[in-house]
Structure formats: C-alpha cells, structure tokens
C-alpha cells in the first residue's frame, strides 16, 4: 500500500507516554509500531511540536519500525516553565532526550533531528556518547550556535511569553509574532523590520 493511501487510522495505534525530566518536568511522548522493530526517535525544532512528524507517524513505515516522537520542554503538550534558566543548560536538553529514550524503552534508536533537534542530538552525544544510538539523521539542523545565533540564548527570556500566547486571530498577526523569533537579527534586521511594519 502506498504511503499516500494510508491514513492515521490505519497506522498502529499511538501510545501516549509521559517522560519525567531530571528537574521534574513532564514531556509528552507518543510511540508507534511494535517494540521489537528497529527504532527511530524524531526530535522536532524550536517552535514546533511532535506533530511536525505526522507524515512519518501516519505512514506505513510504522509497520516496520518503532517510531517515537515527543514535545520538547516548552513546546506542545510538554511542561512549559516560565523562567529562562529551565532552558539554559545543554546538559538538561541532553537529559531530556535520555529520559524520553528510557521512558519509551528504546534500545538503540536512530536519532532524527530537525533544526534545533539536531543541536539537541549533539548535546546528547556529548554527554552520553553514541553507544546507545544506531545512527543520526540531521534534517536542516543546527549543530553549533554561531555568533549570528547568540541572540537566541541572550533573548530567550523575551521569547518565552510568546511561546505561551494563544493562537493569533489573523495570519498577519501570526507573521508579526513569529518572524522576530526566527530571524537572524545580525543579518536580516532590515527584513525583520519590514515584516513588523505589516498592517494588522
């Protein structure tokens, strides 16, 4: 059967889990497929959720692989602490990934990281090594924070309230709220300013 013909209802049932982090947060985890299959753990990027991987979780691949997705801290259905210190430690992000692997009972998954997810894979490998991974796949991933991205860590406290906002009522308001979060200010300040001038 072609992937395009398979709906979410035809894939193995999603099994929700909750991973407890070392600092007491709850991370929302979903598993698909049989426990005995080769494992793939998908890690989404900044401002995304585990739903970013819905094409993978609704495809026939879940018949052949054990697929696990989760919401990073501060994202989706996972806990969202409102202080920047909860997001500042690279070790904490690595521990979160380790907690998800333990909770889901993963033996040696292939880690797939999109954007910030790739950076988190690097943090995990730096702390825990590669022994418990079958491989990695980086999808348009950040692997180091270059000087252009320093604003991300310096202004994360400003970003937190925006992550908790309700849905914007209009598409233009969404763009105005989202663009400053993702633009590289040192290179795209002019474009960012133009986007902020869009009428609401």
C-alpha positions as CSV (number, residue, x, y, z in Angstrom):
1,X,0.0,0.0,0.0
2,X,1.3,3.5,-0.9
3,X,2.1,5.9,2.0
4,X,-0.3,8.4,0.5
5,X,-3.2,5.9,0.7
6,X,-2.5,5.2,4.4
7,X,-4.4,7.4,6.9
8,X,-3.5,8.0,10.6
9,X,-6.3,5.5,11.5
10,X,-4.6,2.7,9.5
11,X,-1.2,3.1,11.3
12,X,-0.5,1.2,14.5
13,X,-2.2,3.0,17.4
14,X,-0.3,5.8,19.0
15,X,0.6,5.0,22.6
16,X,1.0,8.1,24.8
17,X,3.6,8.2,27.5
18,X,5.0,10.8,29.9
19,X,8.7,11.1,30.4
20,X,9.8,12.8,33.7
21,X,12.9,15.0,33.3
22,X,15.6,15.2,35.9
23,X,14.3,18.6,37.0
24,X,10.7,17.3,37.4
25,X,9.0,18.3,34.2
26,X,6.6,16.1,32.2
27,X,7.4,15.6,28.5
28,X,4.6,14.4,26.2
29,X,5.7,11.3,24.2
30,X,4.0,9.2,21.6
31,X,5.1,5.7,20.4
32,X,4.0,3.9,17.2
33,X,4.8,0.4,16.0
34,X,6.0,-2.8,17.6
35,X,8.5,-2.9,20.4
36,X,10.7,-5.4,18.6
37,X,11.2,-3.3,15.4
38,X,14.2,-1.1,14.7
39,X,13.7,2.2,16.4
40,X,13.6,5.8,15.2
41,X,13.3,8.7,17.6
42,X,12.3,12.0,16.0
43,X,13.2,15.4,17.6
44,X,11.5,18.5,16.4
45,X,12.8,22.0,16.2
46,X,12.3,25.3,18.0
47,X,8.7,26.5,17.9
48,X,7.5,23.1,16.6
49,X,5.8,20.1,18.2
50,X,5.9,16.3,17.7
51,X,3.2,16.9,15.1
52,X,5.9,18.1,12.8
53,X,6.5,14.4,12.2
54,X,2.9,13.4,11.4
55,X,3.6,12.3,7.9
56,X,6.1,9.8,9.3
57,X,3.8,8.6,12.1
58,X,0.9,8.1,9.7
59,X,2.8,6.2,7.1
60,X,3.2,2.5,6.6
61,X,6.8,2.8,8.0
62,X,5.3,2.3,11.5
63,X,4.6,-1.2,10.4
64,X,8.3,-1.8,10.0
65,X,9.8,0.5,12.6
66,X,9.1,1.5,16.2
67,X,8.7,5.3,15.9
68,X,8.8,7.7,18.8
69,X,8.0,11.4,18.9
70,X,7.9,13.9,21.7
71,X,7.4,17.5,22.6
72,X,10.5,19.3,23.8
73,X,10.3,21.2,27.1
74,X,8.4,24.5,26.5
75,X,6.6,23.1,23.4
76,X,3.4,21.3,22.6
77,X,1.9,19.3,25.4
78,X,5.0,19.2,27.5
79,X,5.5,21.3,30.5
80,X,6.4,25.0,29.9
81,X,8.4,26.5,32.7
82,X,8.3,30.3,32.5
83,X,11.9,31.0,33.6
84,X,14.8,31.1,31.2
85,X,17.0,29.1,33.4
86,X,14.9,26.0,32.6
87,X,16.2,26.2,29.0
88,X,19.7,27.4,29.5
89,X,21.6,24.1,30.3
90,X,22.8,21.9,27.4
91,X,23.1,19.1,29.9
92,X,19.4,19.4,30.7
93,X,18.4,19.1,27.0
94,X,20.6,16.0,26.8
95,X,19.0,14.6,29.9
96,X,15.5,15.2,28.4
97,X,16.4,13.2,25.4
98,X,17.8,10.4,27.6
99,X,14.6,10.5,29.7
100,X,12.5,10.0,26.6
101,X,14.6,7.1,25.5
102,X,14.4,5.4,28.9
103,X,10.6,6.0,29.2
104,X,9.9,4.6,25.7
105,X,12.2,1.6,26.4
106,X,14.4,2.4,23.4
107,X,17.4,0.1,22.9
108,X,19.4,1.7,20.1
109,X,17.3,4.2,18.1
110,X,18.3,6.2,15.1
111,X,18.0,9.8,16.2
112,X,16.4,12.2,13.6
113,X,16.7,15.9,14.5
114,X,15.2,18.8,12.6
115,X,16.6,22.2,13.2
116,X,17.2,22.7,17.0
117,X,16.5,18.9,17.2
118,X,19.9,18.3,15.6
119,X,21.6,20.5,18.2
120,X,19.9,18.5,21.0
121,X,21.3,15.3,19.4
122,X,24.8,16.8,19.6
123,X,24.2,17.7,23.3
124,X,23.1,14.1,23.9
125,X,26.1,12.6,22.2
126,X,28.5,14.9,24.0
127,X,27.1,13.7,27.4
128,X,26.0,10.1,26.8
129,X,28.1,9.0,23.8
130,X,27.0,7.1,20.8
131,X,26.8,3.6,22.2
132,X,23.0,3.7,22.6
133,X,22.3,5.1,19.1
134,X,22.1,3.2,15.8
135,X,22.8,6.4,13.9
136,X,21.8,10.0,13.4
137,X,20.0,11.9,10.7
138,X,20.1,15.7,10.7
139,X,17.3,17.5,8.9
140,X,18.2,21.1,8.1
141,X,19.8,21.0,11.6
142,X,21.6,23.5,13.8
143,X,24.7,21.8,15.0
144,X,26.5,24.7,16.6
145,X,25.4,28.1,17.7
146,X,27.5,30.5,15.6
147,X,27.9,34.2,16.6
148,X,24.9,35.1,14.5
149,X,22.7,32.9,16.7
150,X,23.9,34.3,20.0
151,X,20.8,36.4,20.2
152,X,18.8,33.2,20.7
153,X,20.4,32.4,24.0
154,X,20.6,36.1,25.1
155,X,16.9,36.8,24.5
156,X,15.3,33.5,25.3
157,X,13.6,35.1,28.2
158,X,11.8,37.5,25.8
159,X,10.7,34.6,23.7
160,X,9.1,32.6,26.5
161,X,5.9,34.7,26.8
162,X,5.4,34.4,23.1
163,X,5.5,30.6,23.2
164,X,2.6,30.7,25.6
165,X,0.4,33.1,23.7
166,X,-3.0,31.8,22.3
167,X,-3.5,31.5,18.6
168,X,-3.3,34.8,16.8
169,X,-6.6,35.9,15.3
170,X,-5.2,36.7,11.8
171,X,-2.4,35.4,9.6
172,X,-0.6,38.7,9.5
173,X,-0.6,38.9,13.3
174,X,0.9,35.3,13.3
175,X,3.7,36.5,10.9
176,X,4.3,39.6,13.0
177,X,4.6,37.5,16.2
178,X,6.6,34.7,14.6
179,X,9.1,36.5,12.4
180,X,11.2,38.1,15.2
181,X,11.5,34.7,16.9
182,X,13.3,33.1,13.9
183,X,15.0,35.9,12.1
184,X,18.8,36.3,12.4
185,X,18.9,39.8,13.6
186,X,22.5,40.4,12.7
187,X,21.9,39.6,9.0
188,X,18.2,40.1,8.5
189,X,17.3,43.0,10.6
190,X,16.0,45.1,7.7
191,X,13.7,42.3,6.5
192,X,12.6,41.7,10.1
193,X,11.7,45.4,10.5
194,X,9.7,45.3,7.2
195,X,7.7,42.3,8.4
196,X,7.0,44.1,11.7
197,X,5.5,47.1,9.7
198,X,2.9,44.9,8.1
199,X,-0.6,46.3,8.9
200,X,-2.6,44.1,11.3
